[in-house]
């Protein structure tokens, strides 16, 4: 719900032209940050887990626990992804952006199923049919509806 709301708010921003793209990014990511205070104990516990993970050495990096390296790689890919999403919001309508994000999440789910050998349940098949059905309707929906002829005005 929140990403959809933010996309609609961004569409409104395009028409009003009071915000710049970087301000939208700040508006989207700064308000939730205080919520992480509720997870402070859990975060401390996971920092300790990260610190105690296997140490790896790369030629250009100092010795580093591998979980910190994984986190840095994840953050870099998430940054690229979110920059792409915010670029799309300025170039495409919100429904197109939502469709692209849904397809990206679907591909992530498929990778999870095949790479980590998670089960593919009947609910996954149902979700797959909705994703592809919605994508096909979005792509070809206009061609399925016959164009209506304009009505003649009666005087």
PLY file of the C-alpha trace (Angstrom):
ply
format ascii 1.0
element vertex 155
property float x
property float y
property float z
element edge 154
property int vertex1
property int vertex2
end_header
0.00 0.00 0.00
2.72 2.52 0.90
4.72 2.19 -2.36
1.51 2.60 -4.35
0.59 5.68 -2.34
4.05 7.15 -2.86
3.80 6.54 -6.60
0.44 8.28 -6.74
1.84 11.15 -4.67
4.73 11.36 -7.11
2.28 11.58 -10.01
0.62 14.48 -8.20
4.05 16.02 -7.70
4.60 15.94 -11.46
1.47 18.03 -11.99
2.08 20.44 -9.15
5.86 20.74 -9.67
6.70 21.76 -6.10
9.12 18.91 -5.32
12.30 17.83 -7.04
13.13 14.12 -7.44
15.74 14.19 -4.65
13.15 15.67 -2.28
10.76 12.81 -3.08
13.52 10.33 -2.20
14.04 12.06 1.15
10.29 12.19 1.79
9.99 8.47 1.07
12.91 7.28 3.21
13.40 9.68 6.10
10.04 9.35 7.94
10.34 5.59 8.64
13.85 5.84 10.16
12.71 6.49 13.77
10.80 3.21 13.58
14.13 1.38 13.68
14.52 2.50 17.29
11.87 -0.11 18.12
14.27 -2.74 16.76
17.40 -1.49 18.56
17.93 -4.68 20.59
17.50 -6.88 17.53
19.87 -4.68 15.52
22.54 -4.90 18.25
22.19 -8.68 18.29
22.64 -8.87 14.53
25.65 -6.54 14.55
27.27 -9.03 16.93
26.34 -11.92 14.60
27.85 -10.00 11.66
31.02 -9.25 13.61
31.45 -12.94 14.49
31.02 -14.21 10.91
33.85 -15.68 8.84
36.56 -13.13 7.98
37.52 -12.80 4.31
40.43 -10.97 2.69
40.32 -9.37 -0.73
43.29 -7.73 -2.42
41.78 -4.24 -2.23
39.94 -4.52 1.13
41.12 -5.00 4.70
40.06 -8.27 6.40
36.30 -8.05 6.77
33.57 -10.31 8.21
31.76 -11.79 5.22
28.28 -10.83 6.41
29.28 -7.14 6.31
30.46 -7.66 2.73
27.16 -9.31 1.81
25.29 -6.42 3.41
27.35 -3.86 1.46
26.64 -5.70 -1.82
22.94 -5.89 -0.97
22.85 -2.17 -0.19
24.60 -1.33 -3.46
22.13 -3.36 -5.52
19.18 -1.90 -3.59
20.50 1.60 -4.26
20.71 0.91 -8.00
17.20 -0.56 -7.92
15.59 2.33 -6.05
17.32 4.90 -8.24
15.83 3.08 -11.21
12.38 3.15 -9.63
12.58 6.88 -8.97
13.77 7.41 -12.53
10.80 5.38 -13.78
8.37 7.47 -11.73
9.46 10.52 -13.70
9.28 8.73 -17.07
6.21 6.46 -16.76
2.73 6.50 -15.24
2.36 5.01 -11.76
0.54 1.91 -13.04
3.47 1.08 -15.33
5.92 1.51 -12.47
3.81 -0.70 -10.21
3.69 -3.37 -12.91
7.46 -3.26 -13.38
8.06 -3.51 -9.63
5.63 -6.45 -9.39
7.42 -8.27 -12.21
10.79 -7.62 -10.53
9.48 -9.10 -7.28
8.12 -12.07 -9.20
11.53 -12.71 -10.77
13.09 -12.48 -7.29
10.59 -15.06 -6.08
11.48 -17.40 -8.95
15.18 -17.02 -8.19
14.43 -17.84 -4.57
12.48 -20.93 -5.56
15.09 -22.29 -7.96
18.32 -21.18 -6.25
17.30 -22.01 -2.67
15.08 -24.93 -3.77
12.02 -23.58 -1.98
8.76 -25.39 -2.81
6.53 -24.02 -5.58
3.05 -24.44 -4.09
-0.40 -24.10 -5.69
-0.58 -20.60 -4.20
2.57 -19.72 -6.16
0.84 -20.95 -9.33
-2.18 -18.80 -8.52
0.04 -15.78 -7.95
1.89 -16.53 -11.19
-1.38 -16.58 -13.13
-2.39 -13.23 -11.59
0.98 -11.63 -12.40
0.99 -12.80 -16.01
-2.73 -12.19 -16.45
-2.40 -8.64 -15.15
0.65 -8.02 -17.31
-1.12 -9.27 -20.43
-4.23 -7.22 -19.66
-2.12 -4.13 -19.17
-0.21 -4.70 -22.41
-3.11 -5.75 -24.64
-6.21 -4.56 -22.77
-6.89 -1.63 -25.08
-6.88 -3.85 -28.16
-9.46 -6.17 -26.57
-12.00 -3.37 -26.24
-13.59 -2.30 -29.50
-13.25 1.43 -30.10
-16.54 3.23 -29.67
-17.84 5.51 -32.37
-18.54 9.05 -31.27
-22.23 9.75 -30.86
-23.86 12.30 -33.06
-25.38 15.22 -31.25
-29.14 15.54 -31.56
-30.48 19.01 -31.82
0 1
1 2
2 3
3 4
4 5
5 6
6 7
7 8
8 9
9 10
10 11
11 12
12 13
13 14
14 15
15 16
16 17
17 18
18 19
19 20
20 21
21 22
22 23
23 24
24 25
25 26
26 27
27 28
28 29
29 30
30 31
31 32
32 33
33 34
34 35
35 36
36 37
37 38
38 39
39 40
40 41
41 42
42 43
43 44
44 45
45 46
46 47
47 48
48 49
49 50
50 51
51 52
52 53
53 54
54 55
55 56
56 57
57 58
58 59
59 60
60 61
61 62
62 63
63 64
64 65
65 66
66 67
67 68
68 69
69 70
70 71
71 72
72 73
73 74
74 75
75 76
76 77
77 78
78 79
79 80
80 81
81 82
82 83
83 84
84 85
85 86
86 87
87 88
88 89
89 90
90 91
91 92
92 93
93 94
94 95
95 96
96 97
97 98
98 99
99 100
100 101
101 102
102 103
103 104
104 105
105 106
106 107
107 108
108 109
109 110
110 111
111 112
112 113
113 114
114 115
115 116
116 117
117 118
118 119
119 120
120 121
121 122
122 123
123 124
124 125
125 126
126 127
127 128
128 129
129 130
130 131
131 132
132 133
133 134
134 135
135 136
136 137
137 138
138 139
139 140
140 141
141 142
142 143
143 144
144 145
145 146
146 147
147 148
148 149
149 150
150 151
151 152
152 153
153 154
